Amino acid sequence: MLLNLFNEMRAAKVPVSVRELLDLMDALKHRVVFADMDEFYYLARTIMVKDERHFDKFDRAFAAYFKGLEKLDDHLKALIPEEWLRKEFERMLTDEEKAQIKSLGGLDKLIEAFKKRLEEQKERHAGGSKWIGTGGTSPFGSGGFNPEGIRVGDAGKRQGRAVKVWDQREYKNLDDQVELGTRNIKIALRRLRKFAREGAAEELDIDGTIDHTAKDAGLLNIQMRPERRNTVKLLLLLDIGGSMDAHVKVCEELFSACKTEFKHIEYYYFHNFIYESVWKNNLRRTSERTATFDLLHKYGPDWKIVFVGDATMAPYEITQAGGSVEHWNEEAGYVWMQRFMEKYKKLIWINPYPKDSWNYTTSTGIVRELIKDQMYPLTLSGLEEGMRFLSRG
């Protein structure tokens, strides 16, 4: 049984090994959970999934494997031993319901009626007062109101209990292949962290307070310490306008997430490629510019540099002086990129286009060569890989 679930997870590309399968089997052997599908779901997910971005894949695999249970066909009877039914039912009953169950002649009679109803029913049912299904007043099913009932499956609302989370797919936004949002961008950016305690002592140091109080014979001696902050310094350079207009939303989400996750962050805009100047305010891009040399002098080699752009342009915009489509640039764009590469050892380029499309544009290949192929797609997995590179060393 568990081997088939394991195969479903592998097919859904959940990174699970035989070690996790053996651990799950051992947990069931020791009855960590028993006769409860919800508890089994959480146990299996805890043991077999080590990264929350794979939760949605696990939910889909779990649903695919247990889909047959909702049809309540003949296989259900083989999967639900009688002792499971008794234990599950008795566990859910209140004292009042135990008294009410006598209206059906006791638990043995109720289970006998349940088995008979299983043999008669040929399809899924919702509502009503007889068939096994969801809702309704039948003594069998899920989400109904009959106090004398046996719960089968979780497709119903269970009157205040949680519905099957694998059908809800609550974690689909964490999947590393889905469209990005600010929340999961933040999760990816958190791989780029280097914590230190700097600044004013504003946070209570509990361990220090206990230690000093003990040394002072029990006289309270409160100790404070600086707040622990992410000390990574990030310089964000964003391509704006032209073909990047199609990616405004996701770039806004990336920018918002960066502003939240990093205390030390600076940002500037450019168009298509980096030249002799950049700007902060796009409405004043022609009147208020910052010399690129100023950036190179102001931000030290300990800063992490992230370019964001689609790298889609005419090749001469990178390779030729005067190649810019907006102004005459005295030096070719590649010269400026070489200067960045000489000063900053941690520099990456985030591309909003899928990786499998990069080979269709010559300019993308030129950019990748200039930055030693440190280009990553603007996906959750791409951001994590990029942050992993920046965090090394």
Secondary structure, DSSP 8 states (H G I E B T S, - for coil): -HHHHHHHHHHTT----HHHHHHHHHHHHTTSS-S-HHHHHHHHHHHH--SGGGHHHHHHHHHHHTHHHHTT-HHHHHHS-HHHHHHHHHHH--HHHHHHGGGGT-HHHHHHHHHHHHHH--S--BSSSSSSEESSS-SEEES---TT-EE--S-S-GGGS---HHHHTTTGGG-TTS---HHHHHHHHTTS--EEEEEEEEEE-HHHHHHHHHHTTT-----EEEEEEE--EEEEEEE-SGGGGGGHHHHHHHHHHHHHH-SEEEEEEESSS--SEEBS-GGGTTTS-EEHHHHHHHS-TTSEEEEE----S-THHHHSTT--SSS--SS-HHHHHHHHHHH-SSEEEEESS-GGGGGG-HHHHHHHHHTTT-EEESSHHHHHHHHHHHH--
